[in-house]
Amino acid sequence: MMYFNQHFDKTKLRLFITWLLNRLGGWQTIHALERFKKLGFGYATRAGVSLGVDDLSAPPLKMGFVDATSKFVQSSFSGQSIGSEKAQRVIDSWSGASEVLKDAVVDHFLHTDPLNPIYMMAFSGARGSLTQVRQLVGMRGLMVDPMGNILTLPVQHSFREGLTVTEYMLSCYGARKGLVDTALRTAKSGYLTRRLVDVAQDVLVRRIDCGTQNGILLSDLKTPEGVLLRPLNKRLLGRVLLPSNQIIDAQLAESLSSKKEVLVRSPLTCRPNLGTGSPDVCQLCYGWNLARGKTVQVGEAVGILAAQSIGEPGTQLTMRTFHTGGAVAGQKSSRLRASKAGRLCFLKKVPGALVRTSVGELGFIVYQTSYFSIFTSTNNRIERLDYKVPAGTCLLVRHGQWIRRFQDLAFWPLSKDNTNPVLNQYKSGTGLNAQWIYSSKSKETVKPIWLLSGSSSTRLNQNSFLGDKIINGEIHTQCTLFEGSDLQKIEKLELKVPLGNYIFERTGLRKQKISLNTGRVTSWQRNWLGLRKAQRTLVNTHNLKNSSKATFNLKNEGNWLPRGTFLGFFVYTTPISGDIVQGLPRIDALFEARSSTGLADHMISTFNGLVEKGLNSREATKAAFTAIQERLICRIQEAYLDQGVQIDDKHLEVIVRQMTSKVLINYSGDSPCIPGDLIPLEEAEAFCAALKALGLEELTYEPTLIGITKSALQKQGFLSPASFQDTIRVLLRCSLEAQQDPVRGLKEHVILGQSLPSGTGHRASQLFN
Ligand SMILES: [Zn+2]
């Protein structure tokens, strides 16, 4: 007898049921589930879990913490950030705060009241999520406006405490957006499902083996920028391996995942039944029916399965804004904070480039995994803390800098848009001397522009880099910073900063001491430092990361400028909290192969390139199709995975195959086709072969990418297209062409009232045929 002594939440239970199903089969599992249900209902009745207002207890540190964050946000504006960067900084601080608070809420429940009904409900996974608990007892946090922009004023109270009038008004935007989206977007995603169903409803499994030896090469699914979307072992599960025709189960998928590429059969390469024009898939090309974890049965309507698998998440996700009430959930770059105060040292050269970060600070993007250490001294003993950061990390600290406890050292993006896509272009000549980590030799980098204050005018100087050799000297004894008007006194100074060099604000000069002003050192004596206040502006020549890009007119260098002179402007992007409402139009554009996606153009240029290389049009068409199929699947997966939706590639392949199966006739030759006709590739090939054999002039064609609507309307026959949309046009065209309907799909059978050619009706339909 098996015995599991552990806590079963929804995820565990799901795993357990899968385990049962794999081990004992369907019948036994049903019995087990029946007993689960009895057990669950029984104990749920006895427990009598209910909800009272006293159960909503906030963690004690909350108000102090919120106040501290709000003070920090108010104090941390520096003169150099532009509007959007200030906003970004505020958003970062608050979303960080509400994350911390969320953890505090969980901690509080766990330690004071582990049987709290709210806590139990959220953690069982049955109802509600942590985001909702956070809103109930923590703080509601940042809200979005109807355009998806994040409002910089957060709702600091929770539902338990009650919202102030201002907070209530702030919440309104998101709440209303939730309502409107649910009402309007469900219709849009429903229409997407309908189109998908219409384009794929006649795709059925009708044969066991089409006998093809063609397949697709699967590897880790990555974006063109190299971000992993789906690992190979997940993509392999339930496929059929070529050339052995062996089905890949979880175990085999795992062992194959070490390979770079694996050739498998796919609905994309299934050989169609010539003459019938039907888009069937054979059992082996399809592989597993993912609902059962077994080879798909002959007669399964895999087209409908694909359409529903792709359409359903859209409907689901439209309601997400509604459930969260417009509160911004998570989505933060992860930050590395110093665990102890001390001095930071880079031990090796770090290649990278300077950037202006999204909050207007100077950052340094590292091109490879880098290491640094913080040296702290406690009780006269030097302690060393080592840090390792991956490539693409943005460092916020320099060599030799004093670090405060919890100071941000670096951040690295979690989402794919932030991974540095320009890695390779910047590799040359950027080896940095670790001693002066900011003395980058790379040309494409951030340049600071210093606006030095004068009595009535400002001097512009862009020759020096920010913080250049600022840590040239050592600070041995205490130094104090005073803020003056133009001059800043630092008493007991033993800092050896050369005259004319710059010091910038928030630089850790020594333990617990940061400079308050940015400025240029004008004089220094034993006891004080003269600082001429300066305003620093960083200019990115290239738009690395999501930072702002600036165009500056630098002709004025070294000139005296009157106040208010136009220097240049910033181009920046503001972060938008992405939800499916933003995602749906993107998915729609891809499935409809709209010109905005650039996919069709890309395919034609690939095709032309291959023809120029000397391939015949048949091979070039096939290669162009393969390339575009891969790209299309990748783009669609990207859009869905953005929302955390996992869809198996197989479903997408079934749909994409419908979009990439036809060619456009350029020249008809001696064939019965007309230029502009769209016919299946196989048909065009057959025509060519026949014409060649007869010694007649061959036709020429090129690949086309057809959107799902057009593809559904282009189908052979009139029953299915006419009942889809544009009925009059379809009927007119079909009657002019004297089209016959082969009555192969599900829709046609429904319309004619025949038994469906799928499932158990499959055999009947074969007999009938
Ligand atoms: Zn096949």
Residues whose N, C-alpha, C, O or C-beta is under 5 A from the ligand:
A	BS01	ZN	C210 C270 R271 C282 C285
